[in-house]
Amino acid sequence: MINLKLIFRVLGFLVLVEGLAMLLALLVSIIYKEDDLNAFFIISSGCIVLGLAVVFFTRKSSKKIGKREGFTIVSLVWIVFSIFGSLPYMINGYIPDFTNAFFETMSGFTTTGSSILRDIEALPHGILFWRSISQWLGGMGIIVLSLAVLPIFGIGGMQLYAAEVPGPAPDKISPKIKQTAKMLWGIYLILTVSEAILLWVGGMSFFDSICHSFTTMATGGFSTKQASIAHWDSPFIHYVIIIFMFLAGTNFSLTFSALNGKFIRVFKDEEFKYYISFIGIFTLIIFAGLLISQLYGVEKSFRDALFQVVSIITTTGYVTADYLLWHPFLTILIFSLFFFGGSAGSTGGGIKIMRIVILLKNSYYELKRMIHPHAVIPVRFNNHSVDSKIVTNVLAFFILYFLIFIVGSVIFTIMEPDMPSAMGAVATCLGNIGPGLGNVGPVENFYHIAPAGKWFLSGLMLLGRLELLTVLVLFSPSFWKE
């Protein structure tokens, strides 16, 4: 039987964490003396009190957490966080409609970056900070954050880690899950602070540099400016953000190895090689296309090509140029990147480079097996044979992903008749990217989408953030059987 008390206990603890995070936004409101102060005080206090009460009244629950409890918690926490997180937007009327507020908040916590806001600069600093920190928390994963604390309650966290960490196979840095969570967050914090300092030195205000370092490392893409990073016509700022988007899309266990001086492991990693190769190939093609079209000069063409490629492949979603104005061939290339994603074990969304490499290798080896039907030709990755179960899982993921994309695009045309816009909206929300095509392109937003469409896209954001199977398994009757 599923342990409901334990589920409520963990959710209560996480609501408490959300309330504490809102206190940081409250502090920003106090510093800038703006009218969102009351909203954050009321909601943060409510979350803290509610969280403490739930934790207290469930203190006698069993501490054993199984797969059903793990998958249920991971799926529910994003919904719960988005419900409470949407309230500060609503109380002061900055996003008065619950559907819009929920969409914005779900987009934040799932690090999608799609927005309904039409005048971001008009928002008070506390609200802007809350948008940014919601992505920062969602980037590494609220569940991974909790792993460092849950053992205090006597609750083991490996089931939560397996359900939350993006990628086909979680790569633990440390044998102990609590230590792994601390190391992940340590790396995350170091990179965030480093980027904030560089952006500040490069000309951003201190507040903007903090917010953008949060959303860059989360591969989220929320900006404090309506024009996104295009607001700053600074090559230095653009290149700094490119570097940190690249790092955020890299497996954090490799970043840990690099920080410990183990560079050989980094450059021998097969996924990392493909990650760099895909970025390099797409950047060169788009760079050449921009030069031929004579839209910009050489440096600007290279910078915009590299920025957009890194931004989309890591699912960050920042923009410095409207790629819909480029040659249709280049726009199609950008759209194809919607189906890549960052490395496994990164904060990026999407399909993930590792899955793409395994799929390509398996397809190639399948041809060899046809030529040599009696030969045993396993798929190898990083000089190790890949378990057939993982290959099957990857194939199932691809089929499900594209099935959801195709069916979702068809359904969404009911709410958005323009097919490119519908396909772009579904692809960008499922891949947790941000900008799409057509009416939801890089200089547009999702405000005009009908309420039903926003709820539909919010569901796709959740599916994409938790890599499909984590959510879909909850709808399987066999999952709930003893």
Beta strands, then each sheet from edge to edge (+ up, - down):
strand 1: 380-381
strand 2: 384-385
sheet 1: 1+ 2-
end
